[in-house]
Amino acid sequence: MLEFLHKISITCFFTSYLVALLLELTRFVGQFRFRTPAVLVMMGIGLFTHVSYLFLRAVNLPVDDNRGLLSSWAEWSLLLALGLAICFFIAYLRRPDTIISFFFLPLILLTIGLGISIGGWEPFSRTEAADTWRSIHGFAMMIGTGAVLVGFLAGVMYLVQSRRLKLKRAGSPRFRLPTLETLDRANRRALVISTTFVAIGVVAGMIMNLNQHERFDWADSGILLSLMLFLWLLAATAIEFMYSPASRGRKAFYMMLASLGFLLLALIGVVVSSHGVS
């Protein structure tokens, strides 16, 4: 299996995404019964080979090599392409009847092409890479934290507004809140944004630690609690999208309340450990 993975190259996932685009272009020819499953299969192959390629580049870097882990412009271009591919795959799963592929896939291919064209550029050192990934980690976790707080506030306002509607007091000009639909959308968006940026923050933190210490300390309380926060947000996002519109807002609030609890635990874990200063 490992021998097979080591044979993966940029050509593998570039070709997979290109075939997915060509399959989507058959929309102009006529109805193709198996087009959607075929596109999903090619995207799945592309994502698997894309992730495998970047993972192997990271783990196969010699310890005595001063080059940073995932620290070149070429690798960052491939990471950007991976992010776009994941976004497209999720969006296509939800709405395969749309033509978003004509916007996403060309950009994904161009980004990979950019990575290939600048592949000869000198990568950053481990110290420079650690500093860069530390900045990404901090920035992403800050946005993720803010999104959790915004979602919590939207949930509180949802409950207040729902209560006022039951008491027929929502029309008061002195105390006007956004509609339940607006607050529901804000809560959902905050949940998705917080999950996305906490995921980016966790991955960036892992790469930062590997660049800085050449190891990853799973026993660190800050790392463990950050991972728990991400896993909860991921589960909460999946569950929230499964609820019916009538029950989504109130239940999303309770999930955001639990997310706030996990967030506080993660922040405490950072404060009481060396995670936030090393």
C-alpha positions as CSV (number, residue, x, y, z in Angstrom):
1,M,0.0,0.0,0.0
2,L,2.8,2.4,0.9
3,E,4.6,1.6,-2.3
4,F,1.5,2.6,-4.2
5,L,1.1,5.8,-2.3
6,H,4.7,6.8,-3.0
7,K,3.9,6.6,-6.7
8,I,1.3,9.4,-6.4
9,S,2.3,12.6,-8.2
10,I,0.7,15.9,-8.9
11,T,-0.4,14.4,-12.2
12,C,-2.8,12.0,-10.4
13,F,-5.0,14.6,-8.8
14,F,-4.7,17.1,-11.5
15,T,-5.9,14.5,-14.0
16,S,-8.8,13.5,-11.7
17,Y,-10.0,17.1,-11.4
18,L,-9.6,17.6,-15.1
19,V,-11.7,14.5,-15.8
20,A,-14.4,15.7,-13.4
21,L,-14.5,19.0,-15.4
22,L,-14.8,17.2,-18.7
23,L,-17.6,15.1,-17.3
24,E,-19.4,18.3,-16.2
25,L,-19.0,19.7,-19.7
26,T,-21.2,16.9,-21.0
27,R,-24.1,18.9,-19.7
28,F,-23.9,20.8,-23.1
29,V,-24.1,17.5,-25.0
30,G,-27.1,16.0,-23.4
31,Q,-28.4,14.0,-20.4
32,F,-25.8,11.6,-18.9
33,R,-27.4,9.3,-16.3
34,F,-24.2,8.5,-14.4
35,R,-22.6,12.0,-14.6
36,T,-23.1,13.0,-11.0
37,P,-21.7,9.7,-9.5
38,A,-18.8,9.8,-12.0
39,V,-17.9,13.3,-11.0
40,L,-18.1,12.4,-7.3
41,V,-15.9,9.3,-7.9
42,M,-13.3,11.4,-9.7
43,M,-13.4,14.1,-7.1
44,G,-13.0,11.4,-4.4
45,I,-9.9,10.0,-6.2
46,G,-8.6,13.5,-6.6
47,L,-9.0,14.4,-3.0
48,F,-7.5,11.1,-1.8
49,T,-4.4,11.4,-4.0
50,H,-4.1,15.2,-3.3
51,V,-4.1,14.6,0.5
52,S,-1.8,11.6,0.2
53,Y,0.7,13.5,-1.9
54,L,0.9,16.4,0.6
55,F,1.0,14.1,3.6
56,L,3.9,12.0,2.1
57,R,5.8,15.2,1.3
58,A,5.5,16.2,4.9
59,V,6.4,12.9,6.6
60,N,9.3,12.1,4.2
61,L,11.2,15.3,4.9
62,P,14.5,14.3,6.5
63,V,14.9,15.4,10.2
64,D,18.3,17.0,9.5
65,D,16.9,19.0,6.6
66,N,16.6,22.7,7.4
67,R,13.7,23.1,5.0
68,G,10.4,23.8,6.7
69,L,7.5,21.4,6.6
70,L,5.0,22.4,3.9
71,S,6.7,25.7,3.7
72,S,7.2,26.5,0.0
73,W,5.0,28.6,-2.2
74,A,4.4,25.6,-4.4
75,E,3.1,23.5,-1.4
76,W,1.0,26.4,-0.3
77,S,-0.5,26.6,-3.8
78,L,-1.4,22.9,-3.6
79,L,-2.9,23.4,-0.1
80,L,-5.0,26.2,-1.5
81,A,-6.1,24.0,-4.4
82,L,-7.0,21.3,-1.8
83,G,-9.2,23.7,0.2
84,L,-11.0,24.8,-3.0
85,A,-11.5,21.1,-4.0
86,I,-13.0,20.3,-0.6
87,C,-15.3,23.3,-0.8
88,F,-16.5,22.3,-4.2
89,F,-17.0,18.6,-3.3
90,I,-19.2,19.6,-0.3
91,A,-21.2,22.1,-2.4
92,Y,-21.6,19.6,-5.2
93,L,-22.8,16.9,-2.9
94,R,-25.6,19.3,-1.7
95,R,-26.5,20.6,-5.2
96,P,-25.3,18.4,-8.0
97,D,-27.9,20.0,-10.3
98,T,-26.0,23.3,-10.4
99,I,-23.1,24.4,-12.6
100,I,-20.7,25.5,-9.9
101,S,-18.1,23.1,-11.3
102,F,-17.5,25.5,-14.2
103,F,-16.3,28.1,-11.7
104,F,-14.5,25.9,-9.1
105,L,-12.7,23.3,-11.2
106,P,-10.9,25.7,-13.6
107,L,-9.6,27.7,-10.6
108,I,-8.5,24.5,-8.9
109,L,-6.6,23.4,-12.0
110,L,-5.0,26.8,-12.4
111,T,-3.9,26.8,-8.7
112,I,-2.3,23.4,-9.1
113,G,-0.7,24.6,-12.3
114,L,0.7,27.6,-10.4
115,G,2.1,25.2,-7.8
116,I,3.8,23.3,-10.6
117,S,5.3,26.4,-12.2
118,I,6.8,27.7,-9.0
119,G,8.0,24.3,-7.8
120,G,11.6,25.4,-8.1
121,W,11.4,28.3,-5.7
122,E,13.4,28.0,-2.5
123,P,11.3,26.9,0.5
124,F,11.4,28.7,3.8
125,S,13.6,27.4,6.7
126,R,12.0,25.5,9.7
127,T,12.1,28.7,11.8
128,E,10.5,30.8,9.1
129,A,7.9,28.1,8.5
130,A,7.1,27.8,12.2
131,D,6.6,31.5,12.4
132,T,4.3,31.5,9.3
133,W,2.2,28.6,10.5
134,R,2.0,30.1,14.0
135,S,0.5,33.3,12.5
136,I,-2.0,31.2,10.5
137,H,-2.8,29.1,13.6
138,G,-3.4,32.2,15.7
139,F,-5.5,34.0,13.1
140,A,-7.7,31.0,12.3
141,M,-8.3,30.2,15.9
142,M,-9.2,33.9,16.6
143,I,-11.8,33.9,13.8
144,G,-13.1,30.5,14.9
145,T,-13.5,31.8,18.5
146,G,-15.2,34.9,17.3
147,A,-17.6,32.9,15.2
148,V,-18.6,30.6,18.2
149,L,-19.3,33.8,20.2
150,V,-21.4,35.3,17.4
151,G,-23.3,32.1,17.0
152,F,-24.0,32.0,20.7
153,L,-25.3,35.6,20.7
154,A,-27.5,34.8,17.7
155,G,-28.9,31.8,19.5
156,V,-29.6,33.8,22.6
157,M,-31.4,36.4,20.5
158,Y,-33.3,33.6,18.7
159,L,-34.7,32.3,22.0
160,V,-35.6,35.9,23.2
161,Q,-37.3,36.7,19.9
162,S,-39.1,33.3,19.9
163,R,-40.4,34.0,23.4
164,R,-41.5,37.5,22.5
165,L,-43.4,36.2,19.5
166,K,-45.3,33.7,21.7
167,L,-46.2,36.6,24.0
168,K,-47.0,38.8,21.0
169,R,-44.5,41.5,22.0
170,A,-42.2,41.2,18.9
171,G,-43.7,44.3,17.3
172,S,-42.5,46.8,19.9
173,P,-40.5,49.6,18.2
174,R,-38.4,50.1,21.3
175,F,-37.1,46.6,21.5
176,R,-36.8,45.2,17.9
177,L,-34.7,42.1,17.1
178,P,-33.9,40.5,13.8
179,T,-36.4,37.9,12.5
180,L,-36.1,34.3,13.5
181,E,-35.1,33.4,9.9
182,T,-32.3,36.0,10.0
183,L,-31.0,34.7,13.4
184,D,-31.3,31.1,12.2
185,R,-29.2,31.9,9.2
186,A,-26.7,33.8,11.3
187,N,-26.4,30.8,13.7
188,R,-25.9,28.3,10.9
189,R,-23.2,30.5,9.2
190,A,-21.4,31.1,12.5
191,L,-21.3,27.3,13.1
192,V,-19.9,26.6,9.6
193,I,-17.3,29.4,9.9
194,S,-16.2,28.4,13.3
195,T,-15.8,24.8,12.2
196,T,-13.9,25.7,9.1
197,F,-11.5,28.1,10.9
198,V,-10.9,25.9,13.9
199,A,-10.1,23.1,11.5
200,I,-7.5,25.4,9.8
201,G,-6.2,26.4,13.1
202,V,-5.8,22.9,14.3
203,V,-4.0,21.8,11.2
204,A,-1.8,24.9,11.2
205,G,-0.9,24.2,14.8
206,M,0.1,20.7,14.0
207,I,2.4,21.8,11.2
208,M,3.8,24.6,13.4
209,N,4.7,22.1,16.1
210,L,6.3,19.7,13.7
211,N,8.4,22.6,12.2
212,Q,9.4,23.9,15.6
213,H,9.9,20.8,17.7
214,E,10.0,18.1,15.0
215,R,7.3,16.2,17.0
216,F,3.7,16.5,18.0
217,D,2.8,16.4,21.7
218,W,-0.7,14.8,21.9
219,A,-0.7,15.0,25.7
220,D,-0.7,18.8,25.7
221,S,-4.0,20.0,27.2
222,G,-4.3,22.9,24.8
223,I,-3.9,20.6,21.8
224,L,-6.3,18.0,23.1
225,L,-9.0,20.5,24.0
226,S,-8.6,22.2,20.6
227,L,-9.1,18.9,18.9
228,M,-12.1,18.2,21.0
229,L,-13.6,21.6,20.1
230,F,-13.1,20.9,16.4
231,L,-14.6,17.4,16.6
232,W,-17.6,18.8,18.5
233,L,-18.1,21.7,16.0
234,L,-17.8,19.2,13.1
235,A,-20.5,17.0,14.7
236,A,-22.7,20.0,15.6
237,T,-22.5,21.3,12.0
238,A,-23.5,17.9,10.6
239,I,-26.3,17.4,13.0
240,E,-27.6,21.0,12.5
241,F,-27.9,20.5,8.8
242,M,-30.0,17.4,9.3
243,Y,-32.7,19.1,11.4
244,S,-35.9,20.3,9.8
245,P,-36.2,24.1,9.4
246,A,-38.9,24.3,12.1
247,S,-36.6,22.9,14.8
248,R,-33.2,24.1,13.7
249,G,-32.8,27.4,15.4
250,R,-33.5,26.3,19.0
251,K,-31.5,23.1,18.7
252,A,-28.6,25.0,17.0
253,F,-28.5,27.3,20.0
254,Y,-28.1,24.5,22.4
255,M,-25.3,23.1,20.3
256,M,-23.6,26.5,20.1
257,L,-24.0,26.7,23.9
258,A,-22.1,23.4,24.2
259,S,-19.5,24.7,21.7
260,L,-19.0,27.8,23.9
261,G,-18.3,25.4,26.8
262,F,-15.7,23.5,24.7
263,L,-14.2,26.8,23.7
264,L,-13.8,28.0,27.3
265,L,-12.2,24.6,28.2
266,A,-9.8,25.0,25.2
267,L,-8.9,28.5,26.3
268,I,-8.3,27.4,29.8
269,G,-6.1,24.5,28.5
270,V,-4.0,27.0,26.6
271,V,-3.6,29.3,29.6
272,V,-2.6,26.5,32.1
273,S,-0.2,24.8,29.6
274,S,2.8,25.9,27.6
275,H,0.8,25.6,24.4
276,G,0.2,29.3,24.1
277,V,3.8,30.4,24.6
278,S,5.9,27.8,22.9
